[in-house]
Amino acid sequence: MGQALLDAASERIDLEVVAALVRAGNSPADAGFRSTHIPCLATTLSPEANAQVLVDFSGAAGFDSAMELALRHKLALVSGSTGLSEQQSASLQAASERVPVLWAANFSLGVAVLAHVAAQASRLLPDWDCEIFEAHHRNKQDAPSGTALMLGERVRESRGANESLLSLDRNGLRPSQGIGFSVMRAGDIIGEHEVHLVGAGERIELVHRAMDRRLFARGALVAARWLCGREPGRYTLEAVLGL
């Protein structure tokens, strides 16, 4: 993702990369950076860099250092690090009281729109069954995906507390209420998510397919540009899109 962010940033005239941060003890080559003209640091950032926003995809292992850096330099923080602990999630919320923060499990702008539309449709059709299908590459370890669970949570919130997320391992008849999930792991699928709303004699299918991994970097940079200059607080990708 670091290299994808650098590549995507080079396509924009409204953003300037002032530093690419790597973990202490790593070289630029270890981090996979091909660009040699961008400063590659460890966990320090010169005040002269005039940075305004930190984009973090370092994962749970690097998240604490990234957040500490953002707080120390009063940078807006855009993070796509997943697998965060409860303590890290709580720290993220606390950080939003001091700097603007935007965290998302998926920085696809299309997925953000899918979540919004799915929530609106589910609210209008509260009695229709909702089933969410997702497909990813064969090496993905979690199932359902974090994005699928996010979609299910958005549907649940739109319908009220009585709706629940059904277990992936189901037997017997479908409950009268609840949001179901199904999963495929195969090949090199980047990511596909479908929300099915099924009523008597009719069905609505909402589908998003990722065809290029660089879309996540482009979405994160859209969020980074939007977050610059905002007041401290917790923001969402939907807010970036004005949804």
C-alpha positions in Angstrom: 0.0 0.0 0.0 2.9 2.4 0.6 4.1 2.1 -3.0 0.5 2.3 -4.2 0.0 5.5 -2.3 3.1 7.0 -3.7 2.0 6.1 -7.2 -1.4 7.5 -6.7 -0.1 10.7 -5.2 2.1 11.3 -8.2 -1.0 11.5 -10.3 -2.4 14.4 -8.3 -1.5 18.1 -8.4 -3.2 19.0 -5.2 -1.0 16.8 -3.0 2.7 16.7 -2.2 4.3 13.7 -0.4 6.9 15.1 2.0 7.9 11.8 3.7 7.4 8.0 3.4 7.7 6.5 6.8 9.1 3.0 7.4 9.5 1.0 10.6 12.7 1.4 12.6 15.4 -0.8 11.2 13.8 -1.1 7.8 15.3 0.2 4.6 13.3 1.7 1.7 13.8 -1.5 -0.2 12.5 -3.5 2.7 9.4 -1.4 2.6 9.0 -2.0 -1.1 9.5 1.7 -2.1 10.8 2.2 -5.6 10.9 6.0 -5.4 14.3 7.3 -4.2 13.6 11.0 -4.3 11.2 10.9 -1.3 12.6 11.0 2.2 12.3 7.6 3.8 12.4 7.9 7.6 11.8 5.6 10.6 9.4 7.1 13.1 10.5 10.7 13.0 9.3 13.6 11.0 11.0 16.9 10.6 8.8 20.0 11.5 10.3 21.6 8.3 8.4 19.1 6.2 5.2 21.1 6.9 3.1 17.9 6.8 -0.6 18.2 7.3 -2.0 14.7 7.2 -0.6 11.2 7.9 -1.9 8.3 5.9 -1.4 5.0 7.7 -1.6 1.5 6.4 1.0 0.0 8.7 -1.4 -2.6 10.3 -1.9 -3.2 14.0 1.8 -3.6 14.6 2.6 -0.1 13.4 -0.6 1.7 14.3 0.5 2.9 17.7 3.6 4.6 16.3 1.6 6.2 13.5 -1.0 7.6 15.8 1.6 8.9 18.3 3.4 10.7 15.4 0.1 12.3 14.2 -0.6 13.5 17.7 2.9 14.8 18.3 2.9 16.9 15.1 -0.9 17.6 15.2 -1.5 15.9 11.9 -4.8 14.8 10.5 -4.9 11.0 10.5 -6.2 8.8 7.8 -5.9 5.1 8.7 -6.7 1.9 6.9 -4.9 -0.3 9.5 -7.1 -3.3 10.3 -7.0 -5.9 13.1 -6.8 -3.2 15.8 -7.2 -4.3 19.4 -10.0 -2.8 21.6 -7.4 -0.7 23.2 -6.1 0.6 19.9 -9.7 1.4 18.8 -10.3 3.3 22.1 -7.0 5.2 21.5 -8.2 6.1 18.0 -11.4 7.6 19.5 -9.5 9.5 22.1 -7.1 10.9 19.4 -10.1 12.3 17.6 -10.5 14.8 20.4 -7.2 16.3 19.5 -6.8 15.8 15.7 -9.2 15.0 12.8 -9.3 11.2 12.3 -10.8 9.1 9.6 -10.5 5.3 9.9 -12.0 2.9 7.4 -11.6 -0.9 6.8 -12.1 -0.3 3.1 -11.2 2.9 1.3 -13.1 2.1 -1.9 -15.3 5.1 -2.7 -17.7 2.6 -4.4 -18.0 0.5 -1.3 -18.9 3.6 0.7 -21.7 4.4 -1.7 -22.8 0.7 -1.6 -23.0 0.9 2.2 -25.1 4.0 2.0 -27.5 2.7 -0.6 -27.8 -0.7 1.2 -28.7 1.1 4.4 -31.3 3.3 2.8 -32.9 0.4 0.9 -33.0 -1.8 4.0 -34.7 0.9 6.0 -37.4 1.2 3.3 -37.8 -2.6 3.1 -37.5 -3.7 6.8 -39.3 -7.0 6.3 -37.2 -8.2 3.3 -34.5 -10.8 4.0 -31.0 -9.5 3.7 -28.1 -11.7 2.6 -24.6 -10.5 2.0 -22.1 -12.4 -0.2 -18.4 -11.6 -0.4 -15.5 -13.1 -2.4 -11.8 -12.7 -2.0 -8.5 -14.3 -2.9 -7.6 -17.7 -1.6 -5.1 -16.4 1.0 -7.5 -14.1 2.9 -7.7 -15.4 6.4 -10.8 -13.7 7.9 -14.3 -14.6 6.9 -16.6 -12.8 6.5 -14.5 -9.9 5.4 -14.4 -6.7 7.5 -16.2 -4.9 4.7 -19.0 -7.5 4.6 -19.4 -7.2 8.4 -19.5 -3.4 8.0 -22.2 -3.7 5.4 -24.2 -6.0 7.7 -23.8 -3.5 10.5 -25.0 -0.6 8.4 -28.1 -2.6 7.4 -28.7 -3.6 11.1 -28.4 0.0 12.2 -30.9 1.1 9.6 -33.5 -1.4 10.8 -33.1 -1.2 14.5 -31.8 -3.1 17.4 -34.0 -6.2 16.8 -32.0 -7.2 13.7 -29.0 -9.4 14.2 -26.0 -10.6 12.3 -26.4 -14.3 11.6 -23.5 -16.8 12.0 -21.7 -17.8 8.9 -22.2 -21.4 10.0 -26.0 -21.9 9.7 -28.2 -25.0 9.6 -31.9 -25.4 9.4 -34.5 -22.9 8.4 -33.6 -19.2 8.0 -34.7 -17.1 10.9 -37.5 -14.6 10.2 -35.1 -11.8 11.1 -31.3 -11.5 10.8 -28.7 -10.6 8.2 -27.0 -13.6 6.6 -23.5 -14.0 5.2 -21.9 -16.3 2.6 -18.2 -16.4 1.5 -16.0 -17.5 -1.4 -12.2 -17.8 -1.3 -10.6 -18.5 -4.6 -7.8 -17.6 -6.9 -6.7 -13.9 -6.9 -10.1 -12.2 -6.5 -9.4 -8.7 -5.2 -12.8 -8.2 -3.6 -16.4 -8.5 -4.4 -19.4 -7.6 -2.2 -23.1 -8.1 -2.9 -26.1 -7.1 -0.8 -29.3 -9.0 -1.6 -32.7 -7.8 -0.4 -35.3 -10.5 -1.1 -39.0 -10.1 -0.8 -42.0 -12.1 -2.0 -41.6 -12.4 -5.8 -38.9 -9.8 -6.2 -35.3 -9.1 -5.3 -32.8 -6.2 -5.3 -29.1 -6.9 -5.8 -26.5 -4.3 -5.0 -23.0 -5.3 -6.2 -19.5 -3.8 -6.0 -16.4 -5.5 -7.6 -12.9 -4.3 -7.1 -10.8 -4.7 -10.3 -7.6 -2.8 -9.3 -6.0 -2.8 -5.9 -4.9 0.8 -6.5 -8.4 2.0 -5.9 -7.9 1.7 -2.2 -4.9 4.1 -2.4 -6.8 6.6 -4.5 -9.7 6.5 -2.0 -7.4 7.1 0.9 -5.8 10.1 -0.8 -9.3 11.6 -1.5 -10.0 11.2 2.2 -6.6 12.8 3.1 -7.2 15.8 0.9 -10.7 16.3 2.4 -9.5 15.9 6.0 -6.8 18.6 5.8 -7.8 21.7 7.8 -10.8 20.0 9.5 -11.5 20.4 13.2 -10.6 17.6 15.5 -13.2 14.8 15.4 -14.1 11.4 14.0 -15.0 11.4 10.3 -16.2 8.8 7.8 -15.7 8.1 4.2 -19.4 8.7 3.6 -18.9 12.2 5.0 -16.1 12.8 2.4 -18.6 11.9 -0.3 -21.3 14.1 1.2 -23.6 11.2 1.8 
